[in-house]
Amino acid sequence: MPVFPGDCQGIANAEDQAKCTEAAIINFVQSNASYPDIAKENGFQGKVFLTFIVDDNGKVGNVEILKGIHKSLDDSATKAVLKLPKFTPASQRGKPVKLKYTIPVNFKLR
């Protein structure tokens, strides 16, 4: 599995490292996704489901919306994912490989 930079890199257990990375991805994306004014004004809320690839160099790309809410929220979620830092790439048999992630991005009005 790819490893999120920072705290997740120091975890020796692969399963715990994968859980840490998944939580870090979701936390990072949630923190970096803005709530567009047009979506607030129209009361749009819910979860955007998207997929992206961490390539064999650890870079994030190929973001696709699987289930969107509104273009403004979908775009905000996409932009947040593209801000993800470079990962330690996944590896298989000692060689770096790309890996696809699917995550939800929650937008909720308060």
N, CA, C and O atoms as a GROMACS GRO file, in nm:
protein
  440
    1MET      N    1   0.084  -0.119   0.000
    1MET     CA    2   0.000   0.000   0.000
    1MET      C    3   0.089   0.125   0.000
    1MET      O    4   0.199   0.123   0.056
    2PRO      N    5   0.042   0.233  -0.062
    2PRO     CA    6   0.115   0.359  -0.052
    2PRO      C    7   0.116   0.406   0.093
    2PRO      O    8   0.029   0.369   0.172
    3VAL      N    9   0.214   0.488   0.127
    3VAL     CA   10   0.225   0.538   0.264
    3VAL      C   11   0.219   0.690   0.261
    3VAL      O   12   0.296   0.756   0.190
    4PHE      N   13   0.126   0.746   0.339
    4PHE     CA   14   0.112   0.891   0.351
    4PHE      C   15   0.235   0.945   0.424
    4PHE      O   16   0.278   0.887   0.524
    5PRO      N   17   0.291   1.055   0.375
    5PRO     CA   18   0.412   1.108   0.439
    5PRO      C   19   0.384   1.157   0.582
    5PRO      O   20   0.274   1.202   0.613
    6GLY      N   21   0.485   1.149   0.664
    6GLY     CA   22   0.472   1.197   0.802
    6GLY      C   23   0.456   1.083   0.900
    6GLY      O   24   0.530   0.985   0.896
    7ASP      N   25   0.357   1.096   0.986
    7ASP     CA   26   0.336   1.000   1.095
    7ASP      C   27   0.318   0.856   1.049
    7ASP      O   28   0.360   0.763   1.119
    8CYS      N   29   0.257   0.835   0.934
    8CYS     CA   30   0.229   0.698   0.888
    8CYS      C   31   0.356   0.624   0.847
    8CYS      O   32   0.358   0.501   0.846
    9GLN      N   33   0.461   0.696   0.813
    9GLN     CA   34   0.584   0.631   0.769
    9GLN      C   35   0.656   0.560   0.883
    9GLN      O   36   0.734   0.468   0.858
   10GLY      N   37   0.633   0.601   1.006
   10GLY     CA   38   0.702   0.541   1.119
   10GLY      C   39   0.635   0.417   1.175
   10GLY      O   40   0.683   0.361   1.274
   11ILE      N   41   0.527   0.372   1.115
   11ILE     CA   42   0.453   0.256   1.165
   11ILE      C   43   0.507   0.130   1.098
   11ILE      O   44   0.512   0.122   0.976
   12ALA      N   45   0.547   0.033   1.178
   12ALA     CA   46   0.610  -0.088   1.125
   12ALA      C   47   0.507  -0.189   1.071
   12ALA      O   48   0.531  -0.252   0.968
   13ASN      N   49   0.394  -0.203   1.140
   13ASN     CA   50   0.291  -0.299   1.101
   13ASN      C   51   0.220  -0.250   0.974
   13ASN      O   52   0.167  -0.140   0.972
   14ALA      N   53   0.220  -0.332   0.869
   14ALA     CA   54   0.163  -0.292   0.739
   14ALA      C   55   0.014  -0.261   0.747
   14ALA      O   56  -0.034  -0.167   0.683
   15GLU      N   57  -0.059  -0.339   0.826
   15GLU     CA   58  -0.204  -0.316   0.839
   15GLU      C   59  -0.232  -0.182   0.908
   15GLU      O   60  -0.318  -0.106   0.865
   16ASP      N   61  -0.158  -0.155   1.015
   16ASP     CA   62  -0.174  -0.028   1.086
   16ASP      C   63  -0.129   0.089   1.000
   16ASP      O   64  -0.188   0.197   1.005
   17GLN      N   65  -0.026   0.067   0.920
   17GLN     CA   66   0.023   0.172   0.830
   17GLN      C   67  -0.083   0.204   0.724
   17GLN      O   68  -0.104   0.321   0.691
   18ALA      N   69  -0.150   0.102   0.672
   18ALA     CA   70  -0.256   0.121   0.572
   18ALA      C   71  -0.374   0.197   0.633
   18ALA      O   72  -0.430   0.286   0.569
   19LYS      N   73  -0.412   0.161   0.756
   19LYS     CA   74  -0.522   0.232   0.824
   19LYS      C   75  -0.485   0.378   0.849
   19LYS      O   76  -0.568   0.467   0.831
   20CYS      N   77  -0.361   0.401   0.891
   20CYS     CA   78  -0.313   0.537   0.916
   20CYS      C   79  -0.319   0.618   0.786
   20CYS      O   80  -0.364   0.733   0.786
   21THR      N   81  -0.272   0.558   0.676
   21THR     CA   82  -0.271   0.628   0.548
   21THR      C   83  -0.412   0.662   0.502
   21THR      O   84  -0.436   0.774   0.457
   22GLU      N   85  -0.504   0.568   0.514
   22GLU     CA   86  -0.642   0.594   0.472
   22GLU      C   87  -0.704   0.708   0.555
   22GLU      O   88  -0.768   0.797   0.500
   23ALA      N   89  -0.684   0.703   0.685
   23ALA     CA   90  -0.736   0.809   0.772
   23ALA      C   91  -0.671   0.943   0.740
   23ALA      O   92  -0.739   1.046   0.739
   24ALA      N   93  -0.540   0.943   0.714
   24ALA     CA   94  -0.469   1.067   0.682
   24ALA      C   95  -0.517   1.126   0.551
   24ALA      O   96  -0.529   1.248   0.538
   25ILE      N   97  -0.544   1.041   0.452
   25ILE     CA   98  -0.596   1.089   0.323
   25ILE      C   99  -0.729   1.158   0.343
   25ILE      O  100  -0.750   1.270   0.296
   26ILE      N  101  -0.821   1.091   0.411
   26ILE     CA  102  -0.954   1.147   0.431
   26ILE      C  103  -0.947   1.276   0.511
   26ILE      O  104  -1.013   1.374   0.477
   27ASN      N  105  -0.867   1.277   0.616
   27ASN     CA  106  -0.852   1.398   0.698
   27ASN      C  107  -0.794   1.513   0.615
   27ASN      O  108  -0.843   1.626   0.624
   28PHE      N  109  -0.691   1.485   0.536
   28PHE     CA  110  -0.629   1.588   0.453
   28PHE      C  111  -0.729   1.645   0.352
   28PHE      O  112  -0.742   1.766   0.338
   29VAL      N  113  -0.800   1.556   0.284
   29VAL     CA  114  -0.894   1.602   0.181
   29VAL      C  115  -1.008   1.680   0.244
   29VAL      O  116  -1.046   1.785   0.192
   30GLN      N  117  -1.064   1.632   0.356
   30GLN     CA  118  -1.171   1.704   0.425
   30GLN      C  119  -1.124   1.843   0.467
   30GLN      O  120  -1.198   1.941   0.456
   31SER      N  121  -1.001   1.852   0.516
   31SER     CA  122  -0.947   1.979   0.563
   31SER      C  123  -0.918   2.077   0.450
   31SER      O  124  -0.919   2.198   0.470
   32ASN      N  125  -0.893   2.024   0.330
   32ASN     CA  126  -0.856   2.109   0.217
   32ASN      C  127  -0.968   2.133   0.118
   32ASN      O  128  -0.950   2.205   0.020
   33ALA      N  129  -1.084   2.073   0.140
   33ALA     CA  130  -1.199   2.094   0.052
   33ALA      C  131  -1.278   2.215   0.103
   33ALA      O  132  -1.323   2.218   0.217
   34SER      N  133  -1.294   2.313   0.017
   34SER     CA  134  -1.371   2.431   0.057
   34SER      C  135  -1.518   2.408   0.023
   34SER      O  136  -1.552   2.327  -0.064
   35TYR      N  137  -1.604   2.480   0.092
   35TYR     CA  138  -1.747   2.470   0.066
   35TYR      C  139  -1.786   2.590  -0.018
   35TYR      O  140  -1.798   2.701   0.035
   36PRO      N  141  -1.807   2.572  -0.149
   36PRO     CA  142  -1.837   2.685  -0.237
   36PRO      C  143  -1.964   2.759  -0.196
   36PRO      O  144  -2.061   2.698  -0.152
   37ASP      N  145  -1.962   2.890  -0.213
   37ASP     CA  146  -2.077   2.974  -0.178
   37ASP      C  147  -2.204   2.930  -0.250
   37ASP      O  148  -2.311   2.926  -0.190
   38ILE      N  149  -2.192   2.897  -0.378
   38ILE     CA  150  -2.310   2.858  -0.456
   38ILE      C  151  -2.376   2.733  -0.395
   38ILE      O  152  -2.498   2.722  -0.395
   39ALA      N  153  -2.294   2.641  -0.345
   39ALA     CA  154  -2.347   2.519  -0.283
   39ALA      C  155  -2.414   2.552  -0.150
   39ALA      O  156  -2.519   2.498  -0.117
   40LYS      N  157  -2.352   2.643  -0.072
   40LYS     CA  158  -2.411   2.685   0.056
   40LYS      C  159  -2.545   2.753   0.033
   40LYS      O  160  -2.644   2.722   0.100
   41GLU      N  161  -2.547   2.847  -0.062
   41GLU     CA  162  -2.669   2.924  -0.089
   41GLU      C  163  -2.784   2.836  -0.133
   41GLU      O  164  -2.900   2.866  -0.104
   42ASN      N  165  -2.754   2.726  -0.202
   42ASN     CA  166  -2.858   2.637  -0.252
   42ASN      C  167  -2.882   2.515  -0.162
   42ASN      O  168  -2.964   2.429  -0.193
   43GLY      N  169  -2.810   2.509  -0.051
   43GLY     CA  170  -2.831   2.402   0.046
   43GLY      C  171  -2.782   2.265   0.002
   43GLY      O  172  -2.831   2.163   0.050
   44PHE      N  173  -2.686   2.262  -0.090
   44PHE     CA  174  -2.634   2.133  -0.136
   44PHE      C  175  -2.542   2.074  -0.029
   44PHE      O  176  -2.452   2.142   0.021
   45GLN      N  177  -2.566   1.949   0.006
   45GLN     CA  178  -2.479   1.879   0.100
   45GLN      C  179  -2.487   1.729   0.073
   45GLN      O  180  -2.577   1.682   0.004
   46GLY      N  181  -2.394   1.656   0.128
   46GLY     CA  182  -2.388   1.512   0.108
   46GLY      C  183  -2.245   1.466   0.088
   46GLY      O  184  -2.150   1.537   0.123
   47LYS      N  185  -2.230   1.347   0.032
   47LYS     CA  186  -2.097   1.290   0.011
   47LYS      C  187  -2.066   1.281  -0.137
   47LYS      O  188  -2.147   1.236  -0.218
   48VAL      N  189  -1.946   1.327  -0.171
   48VAL     CA  190  -1.892   1.308  -0.305
   48VAL      C  191  -1.801   1.186  -0.296
   48VAL      O  192  -1.711   1.181  -0.212
   49PHE      N  193  -1.825   1.087  -0.380
   49PHE     CA  194  -1.738   0.970  -0.386
   49PHE      C  195  -1.649   0.984  -0.508
   49PHE      O  196  -1.696   1.007  -0.619
   50LEU      N  197  -1.519   0.971  -0.484
   50LEU     CA  198  -1.426   0.983  -0.596
   50LEU      C  199  -1.316   0.880  -0.586
   50LEU      O  200  -1.293   0.820  -0.481
   51THR      N  201  -1.250   0.862  -0.697
   51THR     CA  202  -1.140   0.768  -0.704
   51THR      C  203  -1.019   0.842  -0.759
   51THR      O  204  -1.032   0.937  -0.836
   52PHE      N  205  -0.901   0.797  -0.719
   52PHE     CA  206  -0.778   0.855  -0.770
   52PHE      C  207  -0.668   0.750  -0.765
   52PHE      O  208  -0.682   0.646  -0.700
   53ILE      N  209  -0.560   0.778  -0.834
   53ILE     CA  210  -0.447   0.685  -0.839
   53ILE      C  211  -0.325   0.748  -0.775
   53ILE      O  212  -0.292   0.864  -0.800
   54VAL      N  213  -0.258   0.669  -0.691
   54VAL     CA  214  -0.125   0.704  -0.644
   54VAL      C  215  -0.032   0.624  -0.736
   54VAL      O  216  -0.027   0.501  -0.730
   55ASP      N  217   0.042   0.696  -0.823
   55ASP     CA  218   0.123   0.626  -0.923
   55ASP      C  219   0.251   0.565  -0.864
   55ASP      O  220   0.276   0.575  -0.744
   56ASP      N  221   0.328   0.503  -0.950
   56ASP     CA  222   0.449   0.434  -0.903
   56ASP      C  223   0.561   0.529  -0.860
   56ASP      O  224   0.666   0.485  -0.815
   57ASN      N  225   0.538   0.660  -0.876
   57ASN     CA  226   0.630   0.762  -0.823
   57ASN      C  227   0.576   0.826  -0.696
   57ASN      O  228   0.643   0.910  -0.635
   58GLY      N  229   0.454   0.787  -0.655
   58GLY     CA  230   0.393   0.842  -0.535
   58GLY      C  231   0.308   0.965  -0.558
   58GLY      O  232   0.260   1.027  -0.463
   59LYS      N  233   0.290   1.004  -0.686
   59LYS     CA  234   0.211   1.122  -0.717
   59LYS      C  235   0.064   1.086  -0.738
   59LYS      O  236   0.031   0.978  -0.787
   60VAL      N  237  -0.022   1.179  -0.699
   60VAL     CA  238  -0.167   1.159  -0.710
   60VAL      C  239  -0.216   1.213  -0.845
   60VAL      O  240  -0.174   1.320  -0.889
   61GLY      N  241  -0.305   1.140  -0.908
   61GLY     CA  242  -0.362   1.183  -1.035
   61GLY      C  243  -0.484   1.101  -1.072
   61GLY      O  244  -0.532   1.021  -0.992
   62ASN      N  245  -0.532   1.121  -1.193
   62ASN     CA  246  -0.647   1.047  -1.247
   62ASN      C  247  -0.767   1.051  -1.154
   62ASN      O  248  -0.828   0.948  -1.126
   63VAL      N  249  -0.802   1.168  -1.106
   63VAL     CA  250  -0.916   1.182  -1.015
   63VAL      C  251  -1.045   1.173  -1.097
   63VAL      O  252  -1.060   1.240  -1.199
   64GLU      N  253  -1.137   1.090  -1.052
   64GLU     CA  254  -1.267   1.074  -1.118
   64GLU      C  255  -1.377   1.077  -1.013
   64GLU      O  256  -1.365   1.016  -0.906
   65ILE      N  257  -1.484   1.147  -1.044
   65ILE     CA  258  -1.601   1.150  -0.957
   65ILE      C  259  -1.684   1.026  -0.986
   65ILE      O  260  -1.724   1.003  -1.101
   66LEU      N  261  -1.711   0.947  -0.884
   66LEU     CA  262  -1.796   0.829  -0.899
   66LEU      C  263  -1.942   0.864  -0.873
   66LEU      O  264  -2.032   0.819  -0.944
   67LYS      N  265  -1.963   0.945  -0.769
   67LYS     CA  266  -2.098   0.990  -0.735
   67LYS      C  267  -2.084   1.133  -0.684
   67LYS      O  268  -2.024   1.158  -0.580
   68GLY      N  269  -2.140   1.226  -0.758
   68GLY     CA  270  -2.129   1.366  -0.722
   68GLY      C  271  -2.258   1.420  -0.662
   68GLY      O  272  -2.360   1.353  -0.655
   69ILE      N  273  -2.248   1.545  -0.619
   69ILE     CA  274  -2.363   1.615  -0.561
   69ILE      C  275  -2.401   1.731  -0.651
   69ILE      O  276  -2.515   1.742  -0.696
   70HIS      N  277  -2.304   1.816  -0.675
   70HIS     CA  278  -2.319   1.937  -0.756
   70HIS      C  279  -2.181   1.969  -0.810
   70HIS      O  280  -2.081   1.943  -0.742
   71LYS      N  281  -2.172   2.024  -0.929
   71LYS     CA  282  -2.042   2.050  -0.991
   71LYS      C  283  -1.948   2.128  -0.899
   71LYS      O  284  -1.828   2.098  -0.896
   72SER      N  285  -1.998   2.225  -0.826
   72SER     CA  286  -1.911   2.306  -0.740
   72SER      C  287  -1.849   2.222  -0.628
   72SER      O  288  -1.732   2.240  -0.595
   73LEU      N  289  -1.927   2.131  -0.570
   73LEU     CA  290  -1.876   2.045  -0.464
   73LEU      C  291  -1.784   1.936  -0.521
   73LEU      O  292  -1.682   1.902  -0.461
   74ASP      N  293  -1.821   1.884  -0.636
   74ASP     CA  294  -1.737   1.784  -0.702
   74ASP      C  295  -1.600   1.844  -0.735
   74ASP      O  296  -1.497   1.780  -0.713
   75ASP      N  297  -1.600   1.966  -0.787
   75ASP     CA  298  -1.474   2.034  -0.820
   75ASP      C  299  -1.390   2.062  -0.696
   75ASP      O  300  -1.268   2.048  -0.700
   76SER      N  301  -1.455   2.101  -0.587
   76SER     CA  302  -1.384   2.128  -0.463
   76SER      C  303  -1.316   2.001  -0.411
   76SER      O  304  -1.202   2.005  -0.366
   77ALA      N  305  -1.388   1.890  -0.415
   77ALA     CA  306  -1.331   1.762  -0.370
   77ALA      C  307  -1.213   1.722  -0.459
   77ALA      O  308  -1.111   1.675  -0.409
   78THR      N  309  -1.227   1.740  -0.589
   78THR     CA  310  -1.120   1.706  -0.684
   78THR      C  311  -0.996   1.790  -0.656
   78THR      O  312  -0.885   1.736  -0.652
   79LYS      N  313  -1.013   1.920  -0.637
   79LYS     CA  314  -0.900   2.009  -0.609
   79LYS      C  315  -0.830   1.970  -0.479
   79LYS      O  316  -0.707   1.974  -0.471
   80ALA      N  317  -0.906   1.931  -0.378
   80ALA     CA  318  -0.847   1.890  -0.250
   80ALA      C  319  -0.764   1.764  -0.267
   80ALA      O  320  -0.656   1.754  -0.208
   81VAL      N  321  -0.811   1.668  -0.345
   81VAL     CA  322  -0.736   1.545  -0.368
   81VAL      C  323  -0.606   1.575  -0.442
   81VAL      O  324  -0.501   1.518  -0.411
   82LEU      N  325  -0.612   1.666  -0.538
   82LEU     CA  326  -0.492   1.699  -0.615
   82LEU      C  327  -0.387   1.773  -0.532
   82LEU      O  328  -0.273   1.787  -0.575
   83LYS      N  329  -0.425   1.821  -0.414
   83LYS     CA  330  -0.330   1.886  -0.322
   83LYS      C  331  -0.256   1.785  -0.233
   83LYS      O  332  -0.163   1.821  -0.162
   84LEU      N  333  -0.298   1.658  -0.238
   84LEU     CA  334  -0.233   1.557  -0.154
   84LEU      C  335  -0.083   1.556  -0.180
   84LEU      O  336  -0.039   1.570  -0.294
   85PRO      N  337  -0.003   1.538  -0.074
   85PRO     CA  338   0.142   1.536  -0.091
   85PRO      C  339   0.187   1.406  -0.160
   85PRO      O  340   0.108   1.312  -0.176
   86LYS      N  341   0.310   1.403  -0.198
   86LYS     CA  342   0.368   1.284  -0.261
   86LYS      C  343   0.379   1.172  -0.158
   86LYS      O  344   0.426   1.193  -0.046
   87PHE      N  345   0.336   1.054  -0.196
   87PHE     CA  346   0.336   0.936  -0.111
   87PHE      C  347   0.463   0.854  -0.133
   87PHE      O  348   0.534   0.873  -0.232
   88THR      N  349   0.491   0.764  -0.040
   88THR     CA  350   0.581   0.654  -0.069
   88THR      C  351   0.495   0.556  -0.147
   88THR      O  352   0.395   0.509  -0.094
   89PRO      N  353   0.531   0.523  -0.270
   89PRO     CA  354   0.440   0.442  -0.353
   89PRO      C  355   0.421   0.300  -0.299
   89PRO      O  356   0.501   0.250  -0.221
   90ALA      N  357   0.313   0.238  -0.343
   90ALA     CA  358   0.288   0.097  -0.312
   90ALA      C  359   0.396   0.015  -0.382
   90ALA      O  360   0.456   0.059  -0.480
   91SER      N  361   0.418  -0.105  -0.331
   91SER     CA  362   0.514  -0.192  -0.398
   91SER      C  363   0.462  -0.334  -0.403
   91SER      O  364   0.386  -0.379  -0.317
   92GLN      N  365   0.505  -0.402  -0.506
   92GLN     CA  366   0.469  -0.542  -0.523
   92GLN      C  367   0.594  -0.615  -0.570
   92GLN      O  368   0.653  -0.579  -0.672
   93ARG      N  369   0.634  -0.716  -0.497
   93ARG     CA  370   0.757  -0.791  -0.526
   93ARG      C  371   0.878  -0.697  -0.533
   93ARG      O  372   0.968  -0.716  -0.615
   94GLY      N  373   0.878  -0.596  -0.445
   94GLY     CA  374   0.990  -0.505  -0.435
   94GLY      C  375   0.994  -0.394  -0.539
   94GLY      O  376   1.088  -0.314  -0.540
   95LYS      N  377   0.894  -0.388  -0.628
   95LYS     CA  378   0.890  -0.284  -0.731
   95LYS      C  379   0.773  -0.190  -0.705
   95LYS      O  380   0.665  -0.236  -0.667
   96PRO      N  381   0.793  -0.058  -0.726
   96PRO     CA  382   0.682   0.036  -0.707
   96PRO      C  383   0.572   0.013  -0.810
   96PRO      O  384   0.597  -0.012  -0.928
   97VAL      N  385   0.448   0.023  -0.763
   97VAL     CA  386   0.331   0.006  -0.850
   97VAL      C  387   0.229   0.114  -0.819
   97VAL      O  388   0.233   0.176  -0.712
   98LYS      N  389   0.138   0.137  -0.912
   98LYS     CA  390   0.032   0.234  -0.886
   98LYS      C  391  -0.085   0.163  -0.817
   98LYS      O  392  -0.104   0.042  -0.830
   99LEU      N  393  -0.162   0.244  -0.743
   99LEU     CA  394  -0.275   0.189  -0.668
   99LEU      C  395  -0.391   0.287  -0.672
   99LEU      O  396  -0.372   0.408  -0.662
  100LYS      N  397  -0.511   0.234  -0.686
  100LYS     CA  398  -0.631   0.317  -0.692
  100LYS      C  399  -0.698   0.323  -0.555
  100LYS      O  400  -0.714   0.221  -0.488
  101TYR      N  401  -0.738   0.443  -0.516
  101TYR     CA  402  -0.812   0.465  -0.392
  101TYR      C  403  -0.951   0.517  -0.426
  101TYR      O  404  -0.969   0.587  -0.526
  102THR      N  405  -1.047   0.482  -0.344
  102THR     CA  406  -1.181   0.539  -0.350
  102THR      C  407  -1.213   0.594  -0.213
  102THR      O  408  -1.202   0.524  -0.112
  103ILE      N  409  -1.254   0.722  -0.208
  103ILE     CA  410  -1.284   0.784  -0.080
  103ILE      C  411  -1.411   0.868  -0.089
  103ILE      O  412  -1.448   0.914  -0.197
  104PRO      N  413  -1.476   0.888   0.026
  104PRO     CA  414  -1.587   0.984   0.032
  104PRO      C  415  -1.534   1.120   0.081
  104PRO      O  416  -1.440   1.125   0.161
  105VAL      N  417  -1.595   1.226   0.034
  105VAL     CA  418  -1.567   1.360   0.086
  105VAL      C  419  -1.702   1.414   0.130
  105VAL      O  420  -1.792   1.433   0.049
  106ASN      N  421  -1.714   1.440   0.260
  106ASN     CA  422  -1.841   1.480   0.318
  106ASN      C  423  -1.855   1.632   0.320
  106ASN      O  424  -1.767   1.704   0.368
  107PHE      N  425  -1.968   1.679   0.267
  107PHE     CA  426  -2.001   1.821   0.272
  107PHE      C  427  -2.131   1.834   0.350
  107PHE      O  428  -2.235   1.785   0.308
  108LYS      N  429  -2.122   1.903   0.464
  108LYS     CA  430  -2.240   1.918   0.549
  108LYS      C  431  -2.251   2.062   0.595
  108LYS      O  432  -2.156   2.121   0.646
  109LEU      N  433  -2.368   2.118   0.575
  109LEU     CA  434  -2.394   2.256   0.621
  109LEU      C  435  -2.416   2.255   0.771
  109LEU      O  436  -2.475   2.162   0.826
  110ARG      N  437  -2.368   2.358   0.836
  110ARG     CA  438  -2.384   2.367   0.981
  110ARG      C  439  -2.481   2.474   1.016
  110ARG      O  440  -2.508   2.497   1.134
   0.00000   0.00000   0.00000
